[in-house]
Amino acid sequence: MLFIVTYSIRSDNRNAAMERFVNTGGKAPHGIKMLGRWHAVAKLSGFAIIETDDAELIQQWVMEWSDILSMEAYPALTDDQAGPIMMAALAKIEAHAVTHP
């Protein structure tokens, strides 16, 4: 399953976060596949796209960093996954409009 993970570094922890990232590479625990990570320019934040079927690993990762930054994880869908769901929702709305003008 895909997740969007956002992070925000508390300004008083900027140097500690940079040092930990440089020393560890910011790697996620084994069992989480990092598909990509992007850092916002001139901000202390960014996001990653990860893949895992184990929510406990996400919690472990969050706890490893929670002393110096805030992280949030949200389940995500690709366009190919979300498109059919959207089409079904629109069809349901259109069918309702036809039967309930």
N, C-alpha and C positions, 0 to 999 in steps of 0.2 A: 504494500500500500504506500502511496505517495503522501508526503507531508511537506508543508511549507513551514519552515522554522524561522522566526524573526528573532533578532537580538538587539538589545539596546544597552550600551555601556554607560554606567553611571560616571559622570565626569570626574568625580574624585577617585575613580578606579581606572582611569584611562591608562596610566603607565603600567599598572599591574596586569591589565587585560592584554596590552600589547606584549608584555614580557611573557605571559603564559602562552599566548598564541605563537610567538616566535619559538619558544622552547618546545611546544607540543605539536605545532602545526594545526592546532584546533581540531584534531581528529575526533570523529565520533567513535563511540564504542564499537567493538567488533559486533557485526550483526546489523549495523546501520550502514547502508550504502549512500555515500555522499554523491549526489548527481551534479552538484554545482553550488558555489557560494559566491555571493556578491556583496561588496562592501560599499556603502553609500559614501560618495565623495563629500568631504568636509562635514561629515556627521559621525557620530559614534554609534552607528547602527548598520544593519544589513539583514540579509536573509539567505537561507540555504534551502535547496530542494533535496530531500532525502527519501530513501525507500527502506521500509522495514515492515514486518508484520508483528513486531514486538513493542508494544507501548511502554513496557517496563524499561527497555533500553533507552527510549526517549527520555523518560523520567530520570534515569541514571545520568544521562548526558546533561540534562538541565541542572541536576543537583551538583555536578562537577564544576559548573560555572556560576551557580547562583550567588556565590559570595561576592562576585564582582560585576555581574551583568544580569539583565532580565532576559529570559527566553520564553517564547510562546510557540506552540506547535499546533498546526491545523491540518486535518485531513484534506487532501487535494485530489482533483480529478484532471485528467488530460482533456483536451478538446474532443478527442474521439470518445471518451467516456461520458462527458457532460452533454455533448450534442444530442444523442438519442433521448436523454432524460428531458432536455429542454423541448425537443420536438413533441414528446408525449404530453408534456404539460401544456404546450400550446394547443395541441389537438384536443385535449380535454376542455380547455377554455372555449375553443371554437365550437365544440359539440354542445357545450352548455348554452352558449349564446344562440345557437340555432334552435334548441328546444325550449329556451326561455327568453324570447325576444323582449 
